[in-house]
Amino acid sequence: MSGKIPQDFIDELLTRVDIVEVIDRRVPLKKAGRDFTARCPFHDERTPSFTVSPTKQFYHCFGCGANGSAISFLMNFAHLEFRDAVEELAMSVGLDVPTGEHPSPRNQDAPRLLQLVADANRWFKEQLRQHADAAEAIAYLKNRGITGEIAARFELGFAPDGWENLTATAAGQPERLALLVKAGLVANRDKGGHYDRFRSRIIFPIHDGRGRVIGFGGRILGDGEPKYLNSPETPVFHKGAELYNLHRARAAIAKESFSFVVEGYTDVLSLTQHGIDNAVATLGTATTTIHLQRLFRLAPSVVFCFDGDRAGRDAAWKALETALPEMEGGCQASFLFLPDGEDPDSLVQKHGADALRERAKEATPLPDFLFDTLLKQTDLERMDGRARLAELARPLLGSMPDGPLRELMQARLVELSGVRRHAAYPATPRAGKKADQRLSPLATAVSLLVQHPQLAKEAALPEHLAFGDETADTGRRLLSEVHAIASEHPDISSAALVERFRDQDNFRTLEKLAARNHLLEAADVTSFYRETIDTIEQQTVSSAITELLRRSSKSGLDQASKAELATLYSRREILRAGRESA
């Protein structure tokens, strides 16, 4: 379960909301038998292939494969984070979102810190308008080509020179002063007292996904170090999770189908001023996994914009290493290296937005950047050079998820090095059309159980399948977990059951299985599920017998293993007899 929202609240929420109403308010639906249909909002189509099931409380598109619960729909349709989607749904049915039974002091402080940071943001903006020394800040902004309109849109502010300007606003208020320290706006002196963290700086407020100010970045006026200073980590601000301007750029990223990732605040301002609204910036940190997950949720492509010097290429390589594990589902990443002395700000100022857009179209794709970089470290004329290329590429390709891109990059490596694929980075076999249409017995059982949770009460798992530890394979563990939840909550909806797995690796698999059409009449579901479970048990028993016989041929069996083998033989005969009588 994501975040700190209690799972029982998610269950209740998905029971209270009706996915048909949630979607119909945004995408008009038409009744079609037991379900509802519409043209898919996630891809262009002429014939409706988007269906919504009131029974499962699930949506599925047969065209693009999009599927999920009401929460997933809001996350994808409105580009919301998980908590934001939950809060919007909760508001629609009159529920208050809890933060857990025993919130930590860190979480208890969050509302007060957010209010304090919002107050500080207003104070910084007032200083830019009213302070006697603001002329230098305004001159700097004009010199950078930043208009008053853009400064107002991005809520730019000014931190005057001096050690206790902001600190003085909390005079006689020890609790407020303590919160200023916790918010990273004021720091403790070694010998007692406090001082402002931001001094003589242009202030760039940083917002979260809901548009709330959570921290600040400050650019020094004149000489001094560091040139840029960000708020420290606080209960409401985490550099590795936030991207500057993401809350404003969401819609544009989705519309353009890609995001620009640049390095500086002024780069973002300048691009926006020139009509490029799909730009974000990291906050003085390298690109993180969370950054990429948030961006790929909005659009399938990311264009990293770096300086062409050594530092820029080093930063690009770090971004590549972070991106590799996230390259699935058609995601793309490209790297745009600018000429020496240029950054996105200067480029659009000199040559206009179209120049940057054209360069973005020619950005180096991630696979090309990876192999170009590795080839510079090897000599393909030498046998050991080709072997070195394979060794350098092995851990990088091994970090990628299974899928077409990994397979194509492995094929490229074989072409370049002549080293055949092996267990360190196995190729993913291409599934034929027939394989795509048919599920394994395990997947079928999980799919049926997700769609009809009451089956857990009607058909218990046999002893040989009810594994919940590391001895079971992934499929049987998943079946066991789903069965346990369904047994404990027989009235749970398909959507709520799947939501239990949102933060687990198999969440997307369960979403697909929940949408699977088994072409069964309602009266046949239970018997088909029982037959599937019998098939799985027979396969499991036969595998266990084979393994014991293998061990017996090598080292013999102890008494306990012999007894287990006898039990397995007996169980296999019972299963065979049951199948023959059926």
C-alpha positions as CSV (number, residue, x, y, z in Angstrom):
1,M,0.0,0.0,0.0
2,S,1.4,3.3,-1.1
3,G,2.3,6.1,1.4
4,K,0.9,6.1,4.9
5,I,-2.8,5.8,4.1
6,P,-4.2,2.8,6.0
7,Q,-5.1,-0.1,3.8
8,D,-8.6,-0.5,5.3
9,F,-9.3,3.1,4.2
10,I,-8.3,2.3,0.6
11,D,-10.7,-0.7,0.8
12,E,-13.5,1.4,2.1
13,L,-12.9,4.2,-0.4
14,L,-13.1,1.8,-3.3
15,T,-16.3,0.3,-1.9
16,R,-17.8,3.8,-1.6
17,V,-16.9,5.2,-5.0
18,D,-18.4,3.9,-8.2
19,I,-15.8,3.7,-11.0
20,V,-18.6,4.1,-13.6
21,E,-19.5,7.5,-12.1
22,V,-15.9,8.5,-11.7
23,I,-15.0,7.8,-15.3
24,D,-18.4,9.0,-16.8
25,R,-17.8,12.5,-15.3
26,R,-14.7,12.7,-17.4
27,V,-15.3,10.4,-20.3
28,P,-19.0,9.9,-21.3
29,L,-19.8,6.2,-21.1
30,K,-22.5,4.1,-23.0
31,K,-24.2,1.0,-21.6
32,A,-23.2,-2.2,-23.4
33,G,-24.6,-5.3,-21.8
34,R,-23.4,-5.6,-18.2
35,D,-20.5,-3.1,-18.8
36,F,-20.0,0.4,-20.2
37,T,-17.9,1.5,-23.2
38,A,-16.3,4.6,-24.5
39,R,-13.5,5.7,-26.8
40,C,-10.3,5.2,-24.9
41,P,-9.0,8.5,-23.3
42,F,-5.4,7.1,-23.4
43,H,-5.0,6.6,-27.1
44,D,-6.6,7.7,-30.4
45,E,-9.2,5.3,-31.7
46,R,-12.4,5.4,-33.8
47,T,-14.1,2.3,-32.5
48,P,-14.6,2.2,-28.7
49,S,-12.5,-0.5,-27.1
50,F,-12.5,1.0,-23.6
51,T,-14.7,-0.9,-21.2
52,V,-15.7,-0.2,-17.6
53,S,-17.0,-3.1,-15.4
54,P,-19.3,-2.1,-12.5
55,T,-18.9,-5.6,-11.1
56,K,-15.2,-5.6,-10.9
57,Q,-14.9,-1.8,-10.4
58,F,-12.2,-2.0,-13.1
59,Y,-11.6,-0.4,-16.5
60,H,-9.7,-2.0,-19.4
61,C,-8.8,-0.9,-23.0
62,F,-8.5,-3.7,-25.5
63,G,-6.7,-1.4,-27.8
64,C,-3.8,0.0,-25.7
65,G,-4.0,-2.3,-22.7
66,A,-4.7,0.5,-20.1
67,N,-6.5,-0.9,-17.1
68,G,-6.9,-0.4,-13.4
69,S,-9.1,0.9,-10.6
70,A,-10.7,4.3,-10.0
71,I,-7.5,5.4,-8.3
72,S,-5.4,4.3,-11.3
73,F,-7.8,6.1,-13.7
74,L,-7.4,9.4,-11.9
75,M,-3.6,8.9,-11.7
76,N,-3.4,8.4,-15.5
77,F,-6.2,10.6,-16.7
78,A,-5.5,13.6,-14.5
79,H,-1.8,13.0,-14.1
80,L,-2.1,12.8,-10.3
81,E,0.1,11.1,-7.7
82,F,-1.3,8.2,-5.7
83,R,-2.2,10.3,-2.6
84,D,-3.7,13.1,-4.7
85,A,-5.9,10.6,-6.5
86,V,-7.0,9.1,-3.2
87,E,-7.8,12.5,-1.8
88,E,-9.8,13.6,-4.8
89,L,-11.9,10.4,-4.7
90,A,-12.3,10.7,-0.9
91,M,-13.5,14.3,-1.2
92,S,-16.1,13.1,-3.8
93,V,-17.7,10.7,-1.3
94,G,-17.2,12.9,1.8
95,L,-14.4,10.9,3.4
96,D,-11.4,12.4,5.2
97,V,-8.1,10.7,4.3
98,P,-6.3,9.5,7.5
99,T,-2.5,9.4,7.8
100,G,-2.4,6.3,10.0
101,E,-3.5,5.3,13.5
102,H,-0.4,6.7,15.1
103,P,1.1,9.4,13.0
104,S,4.7,10.2,13.8
105,P,5.7,13.7,15.1
106,R,7.3,14.2,11.6
107,N,3.9,13.8,10.0
108,Q,2.1,15.8,12.7
109,D,4.3,18.7,11.9
110,A,3.6,18.6,8.2
111,P,0.5,20.8,8.0
112,R,2.1,23.5,10.2
113,L,5.3,23.3,8.1
114,L,3.4,23.7,4.9
115,Q,1.6,26.7,6.2
116,L,4.9,28.2,7.5
117,V,6.6,27.6,4.1
118,A,3.6,29.2,2.4
119,D,3.9,32.3,4.7
120,A,7.7,32.5,4.0
121,N,7.0,32.4,0.3
122,R,4.7,35.4,0.6
123,W,7.4,37.1,2.6
124,F,10.1,36.5,0.0
125,K,7.7,37.8,-2.8
126,E,7.0,41.0,-0.7
127,Q,10.8,41.6,-0.4
128,L,11.2,41.5,-4.1
129,R,8.5,44.1,-4.5
130,Q,9.2,46.4,-1.5
131,H,12.6,45.9,0.0
132,A,15.1,48.8,-0.5
133,D,17.7,46.5,-1.9
134,A,15.4,44.7,-4.3
135,A,16.7,46.8,-7.3
136,E,19.8,44.5,-7.6
137,A,17.6,41.4,-7.7
138,I,15.2,43.0,-10.3
139,A,18.2,44.1,-12.4
140,Y,19.6,40.5,-12.3
141,L,16.3,39.0,-13.5
142,K,16.0,41.6,-16.3
143,N,19.6,40.9,-17.3
144,R,18.8,37.2,-17.6
145,G,15.9,38.1,-19.9
146,I,13.2,37.0,-17.3
147,T,10.0,39.1,-17.7
148,G,7.8,40.4,-14.9
149,E,5.1,38.0,-16.1
150,I,7.3,35.0,-15.8
151,A,8.6,36.2,-12.4
152,A,5.1,36.5,-11.2
153,R,4.0,33.1,-12.6
154,F,6.9,31.3,-10.9
155,E,6.4,33.3,-7.7
156,L,10.0,34.5,-7.6
157,G,11.1,36.2,-4.4
158,F,14.1,38.0,-2.8
159,A,16.1,37.2,0.4
160,P,17.7,40.4,1.5
161,D,21.3,40.6,2.7
162,G,21.6,40.3,6.5
163,W,21.6,37.4,9.0
164,E,18.3,37.8,10.7
165,N,15.7,39.2,8.4
166,L,13.4,36.2,8.2
167,T,14.4,35.2,11.7
168,A,13.1,38.5,13.1
169,T,9.6,37.7,11.8
170,A,9.4,35.0,14.6
171,A,10.6,37.3,17.4
172,G,8.9,36.4,20.6
173,Q,7.4,33.2,19.1
174,P,9.7,30.3,20.1
175,E,7.4,27.7,18.6
176,R,7.3,29.5,15.2
177,L,11.1,29.9,15.4
178,A,11.5,26.2,16.0
179,L,9.3,25.5,12.9
180,L,11.5,27.8,10.8
181,V,14.5,25.7,11.8
182,K,12.6,22.5,11.0
183,A,11.6,23.9,7.6
184,G,15.2,24.6,6.8
185,L,14.7,28.4,6.5
186,V,16.6,29.3,9.7
187,A,19.7,27.6,11.2
188,N,21.0,27.3,14.7
189,R,24.2,29.2,15.5
190,D,26.9,27.1,17.2
191,K,27.1,29.5,20.1
192,G,23.4,30.1,20.4
193,G,20.9,32.1,18.5
194,H,19.7,31.7,14.9
195,Y,20.4,33.1,11.4
196,D,18.7,33.1,8.0
197,R,19.8,30.3,5.7
198,F,18.9,32.3,2.5
199,R,20.7,35.7,2.3
200,S,21.2,38.0,-0.7
201,R,19.6,35.6,-3.1
202,I,16.9,35.4,-5.8
203,I,14.4,32.9,-4.3
204,F,12.7,30.2,-6.5
205,P,9.9,28.4,-4.6
206,I,9.7,24.7,-5.1
207,H,6.2,23.1,-5.3
208,D,5.0,19.5,-4.8
209,G,2.6,17.8,-7.2
210,R,-0.4,19.5,-5.6
211,G,1.1,23.0,-6.1
212,R,2.0,23.5,-2.5
213,V,5.3,25.3,-1.7
214,I,7.5,22.8,0.1
215,G,11.0,24.3,-0.2
216,F,13.1,26.9,-1.9
217,G,16.1,27.3,-4.2
218,G,18.2,30.5,-3.9
219,R,20.6,32.0,-6.5
220,I,23.4,34.2,-5.0
221,L,23.5,37.9,-6.2
222,G,27.0,38.8,-7.0
223,D,30.0,36.7,-6.0
224,G,29.8,34.1,-3.3
225,E,29.5,30.4,-2.8
226,P,27.5,28.3,-3.2
227,K,26.0,29.9,-6.3
228,Y,22.8,27.9,-5.8
229,L,21.5,26.8,-2.4
230,N,18.5,24.6,-1.8
231,S,16.4,23.9,1.2
232,P,17.7,21.0,3.2
233,E,15.7,17.7,3.6
234,T,12.7,18.4,5.8
235,P,9.5,16.5,6.7
236,V,7.8,18.0,3.7
237,F,10.7,18.4,1.2
238,H,12.7,15.6,-0.3
239,K,15.1,16.6,-3.1
240,G,15.3,13.1,-4.6
241,A,11.5,12.9,-5.1
242,E,10.7,16.4,-6.4
243,L,11.2,18.1,-9.7
244,Y,11.1,21.9,-10.2
245,N,8.0,23.0,-12.2
246,L,6.5,19.5,-12.5
247,H,3.1,20.7,-11.1
248,R,2.9,23.3,-13.9
249,A,4.4,21.1,-16.7
250,R,2.1,18.0,-16.2
251,A,-0.4,18.9,-18.9
252,A,2.2,20.0,-21.4
253,I,4.3,16.9,-20.9
254,A,1.2,14.7,-21.5
255,K,0.3,16.8,-24.6
256,E,3.8,16.8,-26.1
257,S,4.4,13.1,-25.1
258,F,7.8,13.9,-23.7
259,S,9.5,15.9,-21.0
260,F,12.6,18.1,-21.0
261,V,14.9,17.6,-18.0
262,V,17.3,20.5,-17.6
263,E,19.7,21.4,-14.8
264,G,18.7,24.9,-13.7
265,Y,15.8,27.0,-12.5
266,T,16.5,29.8,-15.0
267,D,16.6,27.2,-17.8
268,V,13.0,26.2,-16.9
269,L,11.9,29.9,-16.7
270,S,13.5,30.8,-20.0
271,L,12.0,27.7,-21.8
272,T,8.6,28.5,-20.4
273,Q,8.9,32.1,-21.5
274,H,9.6,31.0,-25.0
275,G,6.6,28.6,-25.1
276,I,8.3,25.4,-24.1
277,D,6.0,24.3,-21.2
278,N,7.1,20.7,-20.8
279,A,10.4,21.4,-19.0
280,V,11.4,20.4,-15.4
281,A,14.7,20.6,-13.5
282,T,16.3,18.4,-10.8
283,L,17.0,20.1,-7.5
284,G,20.8,20.1,-7.4
285,T,20.8,16.3,-7.3
286,A,21.3,13.6,-9.9
287,T,18.2,12.2,-11.6
288,T,16.6,9.6,-9.3
289,T,14.4,6.6,-9.9
290,I,11.5,8.5,-8.4
291,H,12.0,11.4,-10.8
292,L,11.8,9.0,-13.8
293,Q,8.8,7.1,-12.5
294,R,6.9,10.4,-12.1
295,L,7.9,11.6,-15.6
296,F,7.2,8.2,-17.3
297,R,3.8,8.2,-15.7
298,L,3.0,11.4,-17.6
299,A,4.6,10.6,-21.0
300,P,6.6,7.8,-22.5
301,S,9.7,9.8,-23.4
302,V,12.2,11.9,-21.5
303,V,14.9,14.2,-23.1
304,F,17.8,15.0,-20.8
305,C,19.5,18.3,-21.7
306,F,23.1,18.5,-20.6
307,D,26.2,20.5,-21.3
308,G,28.5,18.8,-23.9
309,D,31.5,19.0,-21.6
310,R,33.0,16.2,-19.4
311,A,30.8,17.1,-16.4
312,G,27.7,17.1,-18.6
313,R,28.5,13.7,-20.0
314,D,29.2,12.3,-16.6
315,A,25.9,13.6,-15.4
316,A,24.2,12.0,-18.5
317,W,25.8,8.7,-17.8
318,K,24.5,8.7,-14.2
319,A,21.0,9.5,-15.6
320,L,21.4,6.6,-18.0
321,E,22.3,4.1,-15.2
322,T,19.2,5.3,-13.3
323,A,17.0,5.1,-16.3
324,L,17.9,1.5,-17.5
325,P,15.8,-0.3,-14.8
326,E,12.8,1.9,-15.8
327,M,12.9,1.3,-19.5
328,E,9.8,-0.8,-19.9
329,G,6.4,-0.5,-21.5
330,G,7.7,1.5,-24.5
331,C,9.5,4.1,-22.4
332,Q,12.2,6.1,-24.2
333,A,15.1,8.3,-23.0
334,S,17.3,10.5,-25.1
335,F,20.3,12.8,-24.3
336,L,20.7,16.2,-25.8
337,F,24.2,17.6,-25.5
338,L,24.5,21.4,-26.1
339,P,27.6,23.1,-27.6
340,D,30.3,24.4,-25.3
341,G,29.2,27.5,-23.5
342,E,25.5,27.0,-24.2
343,D,22.7,26.0,-21.9
344,P,19.0,25.7,-22.6
345,D,18.5,29.3,-21.4
346,S,21.1,30.9,-23.6
347,L,20.2,28.7,-26.6
348,V,16.5,29.8,-26.7
349,Q,17.5,33.4,-25.9
350,K,19.8,33.5,-29.0
351,H,18.1,31.1,-31.4
352,G,14.5,30.7,-30.2
353,A,12.4,27.8,-29.0
354,D,12.3,26.1,-32.4
355,A,16.1,25.6,-32.4
356,L,15.9,23.7,-29.2
357,R,12.9,21.6,-30.4
358,E,14.8,20.7,-33.6
359,R,17.9,19.7,-31.5
360,A,15.6,17.6,-29.3
361,K,14.4,15.6,-32.3
362,E,18.1,14.7,-33.0
363,A,18.9,13.9,-29.4
364,T,21.0,10.7,-28.9
365,P,18.7,7.7,-27.9
366,L,19.7,5.9,-24.7
367,P,20.9,2.7,-26.5
368,D,23.2,4.7,-28.8
369,F,24.6,6.7,-26.0
370,L,25.3,3.5,-24.0
371,F,27.1,1.7,-26.8
372,D,28.9,4.9,-28.1
373,T,30.3,5.5,-24.6
374,L,31.4,1.8,-24.1
375,L,32.9,1.6,-27.6
376,K,35.2,4.5,-26.6
377,Q,36.6,2.4,-23.8
378,T,37.3,-0.7,-26.0
379,D,39.1,-1.7,-29.2
380,L,36.9,-4.0,-31.3
381,E,40.0,-4.9,-33.4
382,R,41.2,-6.9,-30.5
383,M,39.6,-10.1,-29.3
384,D,40.0,-9.1,-25.7
385,G,38.6,-5.7,-26.6
386,R,35.4,-7.3,-27.8
387,A,35.3,-9.4,-24.6
388,R,35.8,-6.2,-22.6
389,L,32.8,-4.6,-24.3
390,A,30.7,-7.6,-23.4
391,E,31.8,-7.4,-19.7
392,L,31.2,-3.7,-19.5
393,A,27.7,-4.0,-21.0
394,R,26.7,-7.1,-19.0
395,P,25.7,-5.4,-15.7
396,L,24.0,-2.5,-17.6
397,L,21.8,-4.7,-19.7
398,G,21.2,-7.0,-16.8
399,S,19.7,-4.1,-14.9
400,M,17.0,-3.6,-17.5
401,P,13.5,-5.1,-17.2
402,D,12.6,-8.0,-19.6
403,G,11.1,-6.7,-22.8
404,P,11.7,-5.8,-26.5
405,L,14.2,-3.0,-25.8
406,R,16.5,-5.2,-23.6
407,E,16.3,-7.9,-26.3
408,L,17.2,-5.5,-29.1
409,M,20.1,-4.1,-27.1
410,Q,21.4,-7.6,-26.3
411,A,21.2,-8.4,-30.0
412,R,23.2,-5.2,-30.7
413,L,25.8,-6.3,-28.2
414,V,26.2,-9.7,-29.9
415,E,26.6,-7.9,-33.2
416,L,29.3,-5.7,-31.9
417,S,31.3,-8.1,-29.7
418,G,30.5,-11.5,-31.3
419,V,29.9,-12.8,-27.7
420,R,26.8,-14.9,-27.6
421,R,24.1,-14.3,-25.0
422,H,24.4,-16.3,-21.8
423,A,22.8,-16.7,-18.4
424,A,24.1,-13.3,-17.2
425,Y,21.8,-11.5,-19.5
426,P,19.3,-14.0,-21.0
427,A,17.1,-12.9,-23.9
428,T,13.4,-12.8,-23.4
429,P,11.7,-15.2,-25.8
430,R,9.2,-13.6,-28.1
431,A,5.7,-14.9,-27.3
432,G,3.7,-16.0,-30.3
433,K,0.1,-15.0,-30.9
434,K,-1.1,-18.3,-29.4
435,A,1.0,-17.8,-26.2
436,D,-0.4,-14.3,-25.9
437,Q,-4.0,-15.6,-25.9
438,R,-3.5,-18.4,-23.4
439,L,-2.6,-18.1,-19.7
440,S,-0.8,-20.6,-17.7
441,P,-2.9,-22.5,-15.1
442,L,-1.3,-20.5,-12.3
443,A,-2.1,-17.2,-14.0
444,T,-5.6,-18.3,-14.8
445,A,-6.2,-19.2,-11.2
446,V,-4.9,-15.9,-10.0
447,S,-7.0,-14.0,-12.6
448,L,-10.2,-15.8,-11.7
449,L,-9.6,-15.3,-8.0
450,V,-8.9,-11.5,-8.5
451,Q,-12.1,-11.2,-10.5
452,H,-14.2,-13.3,-8.2
453,P,-12.8,-13.1,-4.6
454,Q,-15.6,-15.2,-3.2
455,L,-14.0,-18.2,-4.9
456,A,-11.5,-18.3,-2.0
457,K,-14.4,-19.5,0.3
458,E,-15.9,-21.8,-2.3
459,A,-12.6,-23.6,-3.1
460,A,-9.8,-23.7,-0.6
461,L,-6.2,-24.1,-1.7
462,P,-4.8,-27.6,-1.4
463,E,-2.0,-28.1,1.1
464,H,0.7,-28.5,-1.6
465,L,-0.2,-25.1,-3.1
466,A,-0.6,-23.0,0.1
467,F,3.0,-21.9,0.3
468,G,3.8,-18.5,1.6
469,D,7.6,-18.6,2.0
470,E,10.7,-18.6,-0.1
471,T,10.2,-22.3,-1.0
472,A,7.4,-21.5,-3.4
473,D,7.9,-20.0,-6.9
474,T,6.6,-16.5,-7.6
475,G,3.3,-17.7,-9.1
476,R,2.3,-19.9,-6.3
477,R,3.3,-17.3,-3.7
478,L,1.1,-14.8,-5.5
479,L,-1.8,-17.2,-5.7
480,S,-1.4,-17.9,-2.0
481,E,-1.3,-14.1,-1.1
482,V,-4.4,-13.3,-3.2
483,H,-6.2,-16.3,-1.8
484,A,-5.4,-15.2,1.8
485,I,-6.7,-11.7,1.2
486,A,-9.8,-12.9,-0.5
487,S,-10.5,-15.5,2.2
488,E,-10.3,-12.8,4.9
489,H,-12.3,-10.2,2.9
490,P,-14.8,-12.2,0.7
491,D,-16.7,-9.1,-0.1
492,I,-13.7,-7.2,-1.4
493,S,-13.9,-5.8,-4.9
494,S,-11.5,-6.7,-7.6
495,A,-10.2,-3.2,-7.7
496,A,-9.6,-3.1,-3.9
497,L,-7.9,-6.5,-4.0
498,V,-5.5,-5.4,-6.7
499,E,-4.8,-2.1,-4.9
500,R,-3.4,-4.2,-2.0
501,F,-0.4,-4.9,-4.3
502,R,0.2,-1.4,-5.7
503,D,3.7,-1.1,-4.2
504,Q,4.8,-4.6,-5.2
505,D,6.5,-5.8,-8.4
506,N,3.5,-7.9,-9.5
507,F,1.0,-5.0,-9.4
508,R,0.9,-4.5,-13.1
509,T,0.5,-8.2,-13.7
510,L,-2.5,-8.3,-11.4
511,E,-4.0,-5.3,-13.2
512,K,-3.8,-7.2,-16.4
513,L,-5.1,-10.4,-14.9
514,A,-8.1,-8.5,-13.4
515,A,-9.1,-7.3,-16.9
516,R,-8.7,-10.8,-18.5
517,N,-11.8,-12.1,-20.3
518,H,-12.2,-15.8,-19.7
519,L,-15.4,-16.1,-21.8
520,L,-17.2,-18.0,-19.0
521,E,-20.8,-18.0,-18.0
522,A,-21.3,-17.0,-14.4
523,A,-22.5,-20.5,-13.5
524,D,-19.3,-22.1,-14.8
525,V,-16.8,-19.9,-12.9
526,T,-16.5,-22.0,-9.8
527,S,-16.1,-25.3,-11.5
528,F,-13.6,-24.0,-13.9
529,Y,-11.6,-22.5,-11.0
530,R,-11.6,-25.8,-9.2
531,E,-10.4,-27.6,-12.3
532,T,-7.6,-25.1,-12.7
533,I,-6.6,-25.5,-9.1
534,D,-6.6,-29.3,-9.6
535,T,-4.3,-28.9,-12.7
536,I,-1.9,-26.8,-10.7
537,E,-1.8,-29.2,-7.8
538,Q,-1.1,-32.1,-10.2
539,Q,1.7,-30.2,-11.8
540,T,3.1,-29.3,-8.4
541,V,2.9,-32.8,-7.1
542,S,4.5,-34.3,-10.2
543,S,7.4,-31.7,-9.9
544,A,7.9,-32.6,-6.3
545,I,8.0,-36.3,-7.1
546,T,10.6,-35.7,-9.9
547,E,12.8,-33.7,-7.5
548,L,12.7,-36.4,-4.8
549,L,13.6,-39.1,-7.4
550,R,16.5,-37.0,-8.6
551,R,17.8,-36.6,-5.0
552,S,17.3,-40.3,-4.5
553,S,19.4,-41.2,-7.5
554,K,22.3,-39.1,-6.2
555,S,22.4,-39.6,-2.5
556,G,19.4,-41.6,-1.4
557,L,16.5,-40.4,0.8
558,D,16.1,-40.3,4.5
559,Q,12.9,-41.7,6.2
560,A,11.1,-38.4,6.2
561,S,11.7,-37.9,2.5
562,K,10.6,-41.4,1.7
563,A,7.4,-40.8,3.6
564,E,6.9,-37.6,1.7
565,L,7.4,-39.4,-1.6
566,A,4.8,-42.0,-0.7
567,T,2.3,-39.3,0.2
568,L,2.9,-37.5,-3.1
569,Y,2.4,-40.8,-5.1
570,S,-0.8,-41.3,-3.2
571,R,-2.0,-37.8,-3.9
572,R,-1.1,-38.0,-7.5
573,E,-3.3,-41.2,-7.9
574,I,-6.2,-39.5,-6.2
575,L,-5.9,-36.5,-8.6
576,R,-5.7,-38.8,-11.6
577,A,-8.7,-40.7,-10.5
578,G,-10.7,-37.6,-9.9
579,R,-9.8,-36.3,-13.3
580,E,-10.8,-39.6,-15.0
581,S,-14.1,-39.7,-13.2
582,A,-14.8,-36.1,-14.2
